Amino acid sequence: MSSLHEECGVFGVYSNDPSLDVAAAAYYGLFALQHRGQESCGIYVSDRGVPVGHKSKGLVNEVFTNDALAGLGQGRMAVGHVRYGTTGGNSSRNAQPMHVNHSNGSLVLAHNGNLTNAGELRRTFEMEGCIFHSTSDTEVIAYTITRERLRCDSIEDALSRAMGQLEGAFSLAMMSSTKLLACRDPLGFRPLCIGTLGEAEQPAAYVVASETCALDAVGAKFLRDIAPGEIVVMDGDGLRSLPKHCDPQRRKHMCIFEYIYFARPDSVIDGNSVHISRENAGKILAMEYPVDADVVIGVPDSGLDAAIGYARQSGIPYAIGLIKNKYIARTFIQPNQSDRSNGVRIKLNPVPAVIQGKRVIVVEDSIVRGTTFHRITRLLRDAGAAEVHVMIASPPFRHPCYFGTDIDSREHLLANRYVTYEEIAAAIGADSVGYLPVEELRKLVRPKQGICTSCFTGDYPVRIPDEPRKSKFEEKLGV
């Protein structure tokens, strides 16, 4: 995968048990969500109503040393976040959770998604005298909520009023002085679920997370997914649901790329196993593009499940043909262009005994620009592959995403630069290329579940902005 990056991950915990270390729970939850963002991370703990936090650029285990965790103190609630920024750039000022003080208290907010009207709201607030300290649309959300809080009796009412003004994708975990709140946009673009610790009748704690794998990491039992448009409030009185913005007649638009790439394979999102969804994609590819070959391999990590599905459906043996260096992470430095050409070889290395003299089918989740995959096919040919057939477990990218996926502009997308699959195969040095047909995407999820496929079709479910995703302000800052 080239030039497509992770979402963000949010985590929250509200404890009725004073002995529960909520900071540690948030740490382990974020560790499980690290795949969703490696730019920055943060945790805030509510210590007797006063938020105490720590956040910085870096991975979870880099940012949260023992001293940093101890400095968060004890409390009843915690909110955490791992970030990959699709808007706002990789700046420490955009690290989350975001802490905002207002006349009725304070608000700590963690956000996954992307607003389509963030620019409009920001300009309106700036004309009214608001001063922004970051370039993230999360601060726009925070301002929207806190302004409404001045007109409301409760934070949940303020959140509900704010949701009526926000457009696009937003799954939120947020903390006031006494309550943990979570909500999901009315179209359900991004996942968010609830779990419990302790007895079902009287839980010791409630946990909210972007994926079920984070619930597993802290020993929480999955309770349910938060419904599109739903607000969930957790406090000393238990858990309450506010369904004002829920519309059962409105079609859900869960991002299909959660199943293809973003989520961990051991997660379950809206009742769908991510692993099974990816395996099914591979099976569909095998039926659509049968190839006479000797071995099926996957590109680690998100191509492996689909490769298994292709192998099972086709009867061609599956093998581990590419090894991923698991210790590069975000710290790998490429100081000049000549070194960048070695980047793929450092991150991935072929297994010659599997590749040499073989007709190889290599399965990947997607291709964006194609530069990385050209280097992968070169690696396989250098290892002695007789043929290289590329199978992609998603349709061709042809349109940008405005809902939280960092998909490049149209002119940079490989599928827009070449008309036919034969031309794409030649561009990346493959013998053939097959893509998952867009009409088959619905087979990856439960029947009748709504999905967002706009990056493939250009059919956007909400109004999209006319301006570029990066503002002039961001360009001046160089973010």
TAPE-V32515 format. One record per pair of residues at least 12 apart in sequence whose C-alpha atoms are under 10 Angstrom apart, sorted by the first residue. I is the first residue (numbers start at 1). J is the second residue. If there is no record, write none. Layout:
I,J
I,J
This chain:
1,261
1,299
1,300
1,302
1,303
1,364
1,365
1,366
1,367
1,368
1,369
1,370
1,371
1,372
1,373
2,366
2,367
2,368
2,369
2,370
2,371
2,372
2,373
2,407
3,367
3,368
3,369
3,370
3,371
3,372
3,406
3,407
3,408
3,413
4,86
4,261
4,262
4,366
4,367
4,368
4,369
4,405
4,406
4,407
4,408
5,35
5,36
5,37
5,38
5,84
5,85
5,86
5,261
5,262
5,404
5,405
5,406
5,407
6,34
6,35
6,36
6,37
6,38
6,39
6,83
6,84
6,85
6,86
6,258
6,261
6,262
6,263
6,404
6,405
6,406
7,33
7,35
7,36
7,37
7,38
7,82
7,83
7,84
7,85
7,86
7,112
7,113
7,114
7,190
7,210
7,258
7,262
7,263
7,403
7,404
7,405
7,406
8,33
8,34
8,35
8,36
8,37
8,38
8,39
8,40
8,41
8,81
8,82
8,83
8,84
8,85
8,86
8,96
8,110
8,111
8,112
8,113
8,171
8,190
8,210
8,262
8,404
8,405
9,29
9,30
9,32
9,33
9,34
9,35
9,36
9,37
9,41
9,80
9,81
9,82
9,83
9,84
9,110
9,111
9,112
9,113
9,171
9,172
9,173
9,190
9,191
9,192
9,209
9,210
9,211
9,214
9,263
10,26
10,29
10,30
10,33
10,36
10,41
10,42
10,79
10,80
10,81
10,82
10,83
10,96
10,97
10,109
10,110
10,111
10,112
10,171
10,172
10,173
10,174
10,182
10,191
10,192
10,208
10,209
10,210
10,211
10,214
11,25
11,26
11,27
11,28
11,29
11,30
11,33
11,43
11,78
11,79
11,80
11,81
11,82
11,97
11,110
11,111
11,172
11,173
11,174
11,182
11,192
11,193
11,194
11,207
11,208
11,209
11,210
11,211
11,214
11,215
12,25
12,26
12,29
12,30
12,43
12,44
12,45
12,77
12,78
12,79
12,80
12,81
12,110
12,172
12,173
12,174
12,175
12,180
12,181
12,182
12,194
12,206
12,207
12,208
12,209
12,210
13,25
13,26
13,29
13,45
13,76
13,77
13,78
13,79
13,80
13,173
13,175
13,180
13,181
13,194
13,195
13,196
13,197
13,205
13,206
13,207
13,208
13,209
13,234
14,46
14,75
14,76
14,77
14,78
14,79
14,175
14,178
14,179
14,180
14,181
14,196
14,204
14,205
14,206
14,207
14,208
14,233
14,234
14,235
14,236
14,238
14,239
15,75
15,76
15,77
15,78
15,180
15,196
15,197
15,203
15,204
15,205
15,206
15,207
15,234
15,235
15,236
16,76
16,77
16,197
16,202
16,203
16,204
16,205
16,206
16,235
16,236
16,237
16,238
17,75
17,76
17,197
17,198
17,203
17,204
17,205
18,74
18,75
18,76
18,204
18,205
19,74
19,75
19,76
19,204
20,74
20,75
20,76
20,77
20,204
20,205
21,45
21,73
21,74
21,75
21,76
21,77
21,78
22,43
22,44
22,45
22,46
22,72
22,73
22,74
22,75
22,76
22,77
22,78
22,79
22,205
23,43
23,44
23,45
23,46
23,53
23,69
23,70
23,71
23,72
23,73
23,74
23,75
23,76
23,77
23,78
23,79
23,80
24,43
24,64
24,69
24,70
24,72
24,74
24,78
24,218
25,78
25,79
25,80
25,207
25,214
25,215
25,217
25,218
25,219
26,42
26,43
26,44
26,45
26,77
26,78
26,79
26,80
26,81
26,207
26,209
26,214
26,217
26,218
27,41
27,42
27,43
27,60
27,61
27,64
27,69
27,78
27,79
27,80
27,81
27,217
27,218
28,60
28,61
28,214
28,215
28,216
28,217
28,218
29,80
29,81
29,207
29,208
29,209
29,210
29,211
29,212
29,213
29,214
29,215
29,216
29,217
29,218
29,219
30,42
30,43
30,59
30,60
30,61
30,79
30,80
30,81
30,82
30,209
30,210
30,214
30,217
31,59
31,60
31,61
31,82
31,214
31,217
32,60
32,211
32,212
32,213
32,214
32,215
32,216
32,217
32,218
32,264
33,60
33,81
33,82
33,83
33,209
33,210
33,211
33,212
33,213
33,214
33,217
33,263
33,264
34,59
34,60
34,61
34,81
34,82
34,83
34,84
34,214
34,264
35,82
35,83
35,84
35,262
35,263
35,264
36,81
36,82
36,83
36,84
36,112
36,210
36,211
36,262
36,263
36,264
37,58
37,59
37,60
37,81
37,82
37,83
37,84
37,85
37,262
38,57
38,58
38,59
38,60
38,82
38,83
38,84
38,85
38,329
38,330
38,331
39,56
39,57
39,58
39,59
39,60
39,82
39,83
39,84
39,85
39,89
39,90
39,91
39,92
39,94
39,95
39,330
40,55
40,56
40,57
40,58
40,59
40,60
40,62
40,63
40,81
40,82
40,83
40,84
40,85
40,90
40,91
40,92
40,94
40,95
40,96
41,54
41,55
41,56
41,57
41,58
41,59
41,60
41,61
41,62
41,63
41,64
41,80
41,81
41,82
41,83
41,84
41,92
41,94
41,95
41,96
41,97
42,54
42,55
42,56
42,57
42,58
42,59
42,60
42,63
42,64
42,79
42,80
42,81
42,82
42,83
42,95
42,96
42,97
42,98
42,110
43,55
43,56
43,60
43,64
43,68
43,69
43,72
43,78
43,79
43,80
43,81
43,82
43,96
43,97
43,98
43,108
43,110
44,72
44,73
44,75
44,77
44,78
44,79
44,80
44,81
44,96
44,97
44,98
44,99
44,108
44,109
44,110
44,175
45,71
45,72
45,73
45,74
45,75
45,76
45,77
45,78
45,79
45,80
45,108
45,175
46,72
46,73
46,74
46,75
46,76
46,77
46,78
46,79
46,108
46,175
46,176
46,177
46,178
46,179
46,180
47,72
47,73
47,74
47,75
47,76
47,77
47,78
47,177
48,74
48,75
48,76
48,77
48,177
48,178
49,75
49,76
49,77
49,105
49,106
49,175
49,176
49,177
49,178
49,179
50,75
50,105
50,106
50,176
50,177
50,178
51,72
51,75
51,77
51,78
51,79
51,99
51,100
51,101
51,106
51,107
51,108
51,175
51,176
51,177
52,71
52,72
52,73
52,74
52,75
52,78
52,99
52,108
53,68
53,69
53,71
53,72
53,73
53,78
53,79
53,80
53,96
53,97
53,98
53,99
53,108
54,68
54,69
54,71
54,72
54,80
54,95
54,96
54,97
55,68
55,80
55,81
55,82
55,92
55,93
55,94
55,95
55,96
55,97
55,98
56,91
56,92
56,93
56,94
56,95
56,96
57,82
57,83
57,90
57,91
57,92
57,93
57,94
57,95
57,96
58,82
58,83
58,92
58,95
58,330
58,331
59,82
59,83
59,329
59,330
59,331
60,81
60,82
76,178
76,179
76,180
76,205
76,235
76,236
77,175
77,176
77,177
77,178
77,179
77,180
77,205
77,206
77,207
77,234
77,235
78,108
78,173
78,174
78,175
78,180
78,207
79,96
79,97
79,98
79,108
79,109
79,110
79,173
79,174
79,175
79,180
79,181
79,207
79,208
79,209
80,96
80,97
80,98
80,108
80,109
80,110
80,111
80,173
80,174
80,209
81,95
81,96
81,97
81,98
81,109
81,110
81,111
81,112
81,173
81,209
81,210
82,95
82,96
82,97
82,110
82,111
82,112
83,95
83,96
83,97
83,110
83,111
83,112
84,112
84,404
84,405
84,406
85,112
85,113
85,114
85,136
85,404
85,405
85,406
86,113
86,114
86,136
86,137
86,401
86,402
86,403
86,404
86,405
86,406
86,407
86,469
86,470
87,113
87,114
87,115
87,135
87,136
87,137
87,138
87,402
87,404
87,405
87,406
87,469
87,470
87,471
87,474
87,479
88,134
88,135
88,136
88,137
88,138
88,469
88,470
88,471
88,473
88,474
88,475
88,477
88,478
88,479
89,134
89,135
89,136
89,470
89,474
89,475
89,477
89,478
89,479
90,135
90,136
90,478
90,479
91,134
91,135
91,136
91,477
91,478
91,479
92,134
93,133
93,134
93,135
93,136
94,133
94,134
94,135
94,136
94,137
94,138
94,139
95,110
95,134
95,136
95,138
96,108
96,109
96,110
96,111
96,136
96,138
96,139
97,109
97,110
97,111
97,138
97,173
97,174
97,175
98,110
98,111
98,134
98,136
98,138
98,139
98,142
98,174
99,139
99,142
99,174
99,175
100,139
100,142
100,143
100,146
101,142
101,146
102,143
102,146
102,147
102,149
102,150
103,146
103,147
103,149
103,150
104,146
104,149
104,150
104,153
104,154
104,155
104,176
104,177
105,146
105,149
105,155
105,176
105,177
106,146
106,175
106,176
106,177
107,142
107,143
107,145
107,146
107,155
107,174
107,175
107,176
107,177
108,142
108,173
108,174
108,175
108,176
108,177
108,180
109,138
109,139
109,141
109,142
109,172
109,173
109,174
109,175
109,176
109,181
109,182
110,138
110,139
110,141
110,142
110,170
110,171
110,172
110,173
110,174
110,175
110,182
111,137
111,138
111,139
111,141
111,142
111,169
111,170
111,171
111,172
111,173
111,174
111,182
111,183
111,184
112,138
112,169
112,170
112,171
112,172
112,173
112,184
112,189
112,190
112,191
112,192
112,210
112,403
112,404
113,137
113,138
113,168
113,169
113,170
113,171
113,172
113,184
113,185
113,189
113,190
113,191
113,402
113,403
113,404
113,405
114,136
114,137
114,138
114,167
114,168
114,169
114,170
114,171
114,189
114,190
114,401
114,402
114,403
114,404
114,405
114,469
115,136
115,137
115,138
115,140
115,141
115,166
115,167
115,168
115,169
115,170
115,402
115,403
115,404
115,464
115,465
116,137
116,166
116,167
116,168
116,169
116,402
116,403
116,404
116,462
116,463
116,464
116,465
116,466
116,469
117,137
117,140
117,165
117,166
117,167
117,168
117,463
117,464
117,465
117,466
118,136
118,137
118,138
118,139
118,140
118,141
118,166
118,167
118,168
118,465
118,469
119,137
119,140
119,465
119,467
119,468
119,469
119,470
119,471
120,140
120,465
121,137
121,140
121,141
121,143
121,144
121,165
121,166
122,135
122,137
122,139
122,140
122,141
122,143
122,144
123,140
125,140
125,143
125,144
125,147
130,143
131,143
134,474
135,470
135,471
135,473
135,474
135,477
135,479
136,474
138,170
138,172
140,166
141,159
141,162
141,163
141,165
141,166
141,170
141,172
142,159
142,162
142,174
143,162
144,158
144,159
144,161
144,162
144,163
144,165
144,166
145,157
145,158
145,159
145,160
145,161
145,162
145,163
145,165
146,158
146,159
146,162
147,161
147,162
148,160
148,161
148,162
149,161
149,162
154,176
155,175
155,176
155,177
155,178
155,179
155,181
155,233
156,176
156,179
156,180
156,181
156,182
156,231
156,232
156,233
156,242
157,231
157,242
159,174
159,181
159,182
159,183
159,231
160,183
160,229
160,230
160,231
160,242
160,243
160,244
160,245
161,245
163,183
163,184
163,185
163,186
163,229
163,231
163,245
164,185
164,186
164,245
166,185
167,185
167,186
167,187
167,403
167,462
167,463
167,464
168,185
168,186
168,187
168,188
168,189
168,402
168,403
168,404
168,461
168,462
168,463
168,464
169,184
169,185
169,186
169,187
169,188
169,189
169,190
169,253
169,254
169,255
169,402
169,403
169,404
169,462
170,183
170,184
170,185
170,186
170,187
170,188
170,189
170,190
170,191
170,192
170,229
170,403
170,404
171,183
171,184
171,185
171,186
171,188
171,189
171,190
171,191
171,192
171,193
171,209
171,210
171,226
171,228
171,229
172,184
172,185
172,190
172,192
172,208
172,209
172,210
172,231
173,192
173,208
173,209
173,210
173,232
174,233
175,233
175,234
178,234
178,235
178,236
179,233
179,234
179,235
179,236
179,237
180,206
180,207
180,208
180,232
180,233
180,234
180,235
180,239
181,208
181,231
181,232
181,233
181,234
181,235
181,239
181,240
181,241
182,194
182,207
182,208
182,209
182,226
182,230
182,231
182,232
182,233
182,234
182,241
183,208
183,226
183,227
183,228
183,229
183,230
183,231
183,232
183,233
183,241
183,242
183,243
184,225
184,226
184,227
184,228
184,229
184,230
184,231
184,232
184,245
184,246
185,227
185,228
185,229
185,230
185,231
185,245
185,246
185,252
186,227
186,228
186,229
186,230
186,244
186,245
186,246
186,247
186,248
186,250
186,251
186,252
186,253
187,227
187,228
187,229
187,245
187,246
187,247
187,250
187,251
187,252
187,253
187,254
187,255
187,450
187,451
187,452
187,461
187,462
188,226
188,227
188,228
188,229
188,230
188,246
188,251
188,252
188,253
188,254
188,255
188,270
188,450
188,451
188,452
189,228
189,252
189,253
189,254
189,255
189,256
189,258
189,403
189,404
189,450
189,451
189,452
190,210
190,211
190,228
190,253
190,254
190,255
190,256
190,258
190,269
190,403
190,404
191,209
191,210
191,211
191,212
191,225
191,226
191,227
191,228
191,254
191,255
191,258
191,263
191,268
191,269
191,270
192,208
192,209
192,210
192,211
192,212
192,224
192,225
192,226
192,227
192,228
192,269
192,270
193,207
193,208
193,209
193,210
193,211
193,212
193,214
193,215
193,222
193,223
193,224
193,225
193,226
193,227
193,268
193,269
193,270
194,206
194,207
194,208
194,209
194,210
194,211
194,212
194,215
194,220
194,221
194,222
194,223
194,224
194,225
194,226
194,232
195,207
195,208
195,209
195,212
195,214
195,215
195,216
195,218
195,219
195,220
195,221
195,222
195,223
195,224
195,225
196,208
196,215
196,218
196,219
196,220
196,221
196,222
196,223
196,224
197,215
197,218
197,219
197,220
197,221
197,222
198,219
198,220
198,221
199,221
200,221
200,223
202,238
203,220
203,238
203,239
205,220
205,234
205,235
205,238
206,220
206,221
206,223
206,234
206,235
206,238
206,239
207,220
207,221
207,222
207,223
207,234
208,220
208,222
208,223
208,224
208,225
208,226
208,232
209,225
209,226
210,225
210,263
210,267
210,269
211,225
211,263
211,264
211,266
211,267
211,268
211,269
211,270
212,224
212,225
212,263
212,264
212,266
212,267
212,268
212,269
213,263
213,264
213,265
213,266
213,267
213,268
214,264
214,267
215,267
216,266
216,267
222,268
224,269
224,270
224,271
225,268
225,269
225,270
225,271
226,241
226,270
227,241
227,243
227,245
227,246
227,247
227,248
227,252
227,270
228,243
228,245
228,246
228,247
228,248
228,250
228,251
228,252
228,253
228,254
229,242
229,243
229,244
229,245
229,246
229,247
229,248
230,242
230,243
230,244
230,245
230,246
230,247
231,243
231,244
231,245
231,246
250,450
251,448
251,449
251,450
251,451
251,461
252,448
252,449
252,450
252,451
252,452
252,461
253,449
253,450
253,451
253,452
253,453
253,454
253,460
253,461
254,269
254,270
254,449
254,450
254,451
254,452
254,453
255,403
255,404
255,405
255,450
255,451
255,452
255,453
255,454
255,455
256,277
256,394
256,441
256,442
256,444
256,445
256,450
256,451
256,452
256,453
256,454
256,455
257,365
257,366
257,394
257,405
257,451
257,452
257,453
257,455
258,274
258,405
259,272
259,273
259,274
259,275
259,276
259,277
259,278
259,281
259,302
259,365
259,444
259,445
260,274
260,275
260,277
260,278
260,279
260,281
260,302
260,303
260,305
260,306
260,364
260,365
260,366
260,393
260,394
260,441
260,444
261,274
261,278
261,301
261,302
261,303
261,364
261,365
261,366
261,393
261,394
262,274
262,302
262,405
263,275
263,302
264,301
264,302
265,277
265,278
265,301
265,302
265,304
265,305
269,445
270,445
270,446
270,449
271,445
271,446
271,449
272,444
272,445
272,446
272,449
273,444
273,445
273,446
274,305
274,444
274,445
275,302
275,304
275,305
275,306
275,309
276,305
276,306
276,309
276,444
276,445
277,305
277,306
277,309
277,441
277,442
277,443
277,444
277,445
277,446
278,302
278,303
278,304
278,305
278,306
278,307
278,308
278,309
278,310
278,365
278,393
278,394
278,444
278,445
279,303
279,304
279,305
279,306
279,307
279,308
279,309
279,310
279,311
279,312
279,313
279,393
279,444
280,305
280,306
280,307
280,308
280,309
280,310
280,313
280,393
280,441
280,443
280,444
280,445
281,305
281,306
281,307
281,308
281,309
281,310
281,365
281,392
281,393
281,394
281,436
281,437
281,440
281,441
281,443
281,444
282,303
282,304
282,305
282,306
282,307
282,308
282,309
282,310
282,311
282,312
282,313
282,314
282,363
282,364
282,365
282,391
282,392
282,393
282,394
282,436
283,306
283,307
283,308
283,309
283,310
283,311
283,312
283,313
283,314
283,393
284,306
284,309
284,310
284,313
284,393
284,435
284,436
284,437
284,440
284,441
284,443
284,444
285,306
285,307
285,309
285,310
285,313
285,314
285,363
285,391
285,392
285,393
285,394
285,434
285,435
285,436
285,437
285,440
286,306
286,307
286,309
286,310
286,311
286,312
286,313
286,314
286,315
286,316
286,391
286,434
286,436
287,310
287,313
287,314
288,434
288,435
288,436
288,437
289,310
289,314
289,391
289,432
289,433
289,434
289,435
289,436
290,310
290,313
290,314
290,434
291,314
291,316
291,359
291,360
291,361
291,389
291,432
292,314
292,316
292,359
292,360
292,361
292,389
293,314
293,316
293,317
293,358
293,359
293,360
293,361
293,386
293,387
293,388
293,389
294,315
294,316
294,317
294,318
294,354
294,355
294,357
294,358
294,359
294,360
294,361
294,386
294,387
295,311
295,315
295,316
295,317
295,318
295,319
295,320
295,321
295,354
295,355
295,358
295,359
295,360
295,361
295,362
296,308
296,309
296,310
296,311
296,312
296,314
296,315
296,316
296,317
296,318
296,319
296,320
296,321
296,354
296,355
296,358
296,359
296,360
296,361
296,362
296,363
296,389
296,390
296,391
297,310
297,311
297,317
297,318
297,319
297,320
297,321
297,322
297,354
297,355
297,360
297,361
297,362
297,363
297,364
297,390
298,310
298,318
298,319
298,320
298,321
298,322
298,323
298,361
298,362
298,363
298,364
298,365
298,390
298,391
299,320
299,321
299,322
299,323
299,324
299,348
299,362
299,363
299,364
299,365
299,373
299,376
300,320
300,321
300,322
300,323
300,324
300,325
300,347
300,348
300,363
300,364
300,365
301,322
301,323
301,324
301,364
301,365
302,363
302,364
302,365
302,366
302,393
303,362
303,363
303,364
303,365
303,366
303,391
303,392
303,393
304,318
304,319
304,320
304,362
304,363
304,364
304,365
305,363
305,364
305,365
305,393
306,363
306,364
306,365
306,391
306,392
306,393
307,319
307,320
307,361
307,362
307,363
307,364
307,365
307,391
307,392
307,393
308,363
309,363
310,361
310,362
310,363
310,391
310,393
311,361
316,361
318,354
318,361
319,351
319,354
319,355
320,350
320,351
320,354
320,355
321,348
321,349
321,350
321,351
321,352
321,353
321,354
321,355
321,360
321,362
321,380
322,347
322,348
322,349
322,350
322,351
322,352
322,354
322,355
322,362
322,376
322,379
322,380
323,347
323,348
323,349
323,350
323,351
324,344
324,345
324,346
324,347
324,348
324,349
324,350
325,345
325,346
325,347
325,348
325,349
326,347
326,348
327,347
328,346
328,347
329,347
332,346
332,347
341,371
341,372
341,375
342,375
343,372
343,375
344,372
344,373
344,374
344,375
344,376
344,379
345,375
345,376
345,378
345,379
348,376
348,379
349,376
349,379
349,380
349,383
350,376
350,379
350,380
350,381
350,382
350,383
350,384
351,380
351,383
352,380
352,382
352,383
352,384
352,385
353,383
353,384
354,383
354,384
354,385
355,380
355,381
355,382
355,383
355,384
355,385
355,386
355,387
355,388
356,380
356,381
356,382
356,383
356,384
356,385
356,386
357,381
357,383
357,384
357,385
357,386
357,387
358,380
358,381
358,383
358,384
358,385
358,386
358,387
358,388
359,384
359,385
359,386
359,387
359,388
359,389
359,431
360,380
360,381
360,385
360,386
360,387
360,388
360,389
360,390
360,431
361,387
361,388
361,389
361,390
361,391
361,430
361,431
361,432
361,433
362,376
362,377
362,380
362,388
362,389
362,390
362,391
362,392
362,430
362,433
363,389
363,390
363,391
363,392
363,393
363,433
363,434
364,390
364,391
364,392
364,393
364,394
364,435
365,391
365,392
365,393
365,394
365,395
365,435
365,436
366,391
366,392
366,393
366,394
366,395
366,396
366,397
366,435
366,436
367,392
367,393
367,394
367,395
367,396
367,397
367,413
367,414
367,415
367,435
368,396
368,397
368,398
368,407
368,408
368,412
368,413
368,414
368,415
369,397
369,407
369,408
369,411
369,412
369,413
369,414
369,415
369,416
369,417
369,428
370,412
370,413
370,414
370,415
370,424
370,425
370,427
370,428
371,414
371,427
371,428
372,428
373,390
373,427
373,428
373,429
373,430
374,425
374,426
374,427
374,428
374,429
374,430
375,428
375,429
376,388
376,428
376,429
376,430
377,389
377,390
377,428
377,429
377,430
377,431
378,428
378,429
378,430
381,429
381,430
386,431
387,430
387,431
387,432
388,425
388,429
388,430
388,431
388,432
388,433
389,425
389,429
389,430
389,431
389,432
389,433
389,434
390,425
390,428
390,429
390,430
390,431
390,432
390,433
390,434
390,435
391,432
391,433
391,434
391,435
391,436
392,433
392,434
392,435
392,436
392,437
393,434
393,435
393,436
393,437
393,441
394,434
394,435
394,436
394,437
394,438
394,440
394,441
394,456
395,415
395,434
395,435
395,436
395,437
395,438
395,439
395,440
395,441
395,453
395,455
395,456
395,457
396,413
396,414
396,415
396,416
396,421
396,434
396,435
396,436
396,437
396,438
396,455
396,456
396,457
397,410
397,413
397,414
397,415
397,416
397,453
397,454
397,455
397,456
397,457
397,458
398,410
398,411
398,412
398,413
398,414
398,415
398,416
398,417
398,454
398,455
398,456
398,457
398,458
399,411
399,413
399,415
399,416
399,453
399,454
399,455
399,456
399,457
399,458
399,459
399,460
400,413
400,454
400,455
400,456
400,458
400,469
401,453
401,454
401,455
401,456
401,458
401,460
401,464
401,469
402,454
402,455
402,460
402,462
402,463
402,464
402,465
402,468
402,469
403,452
403,454
403,455
403,460
403,462
403,464
405,455
407,455
409,468
409,469
410,455
414,427
414,428
415,456
420,433
421,433
421,434
421,435
422,434
438,453
438,456
438,457
439,453
441,453
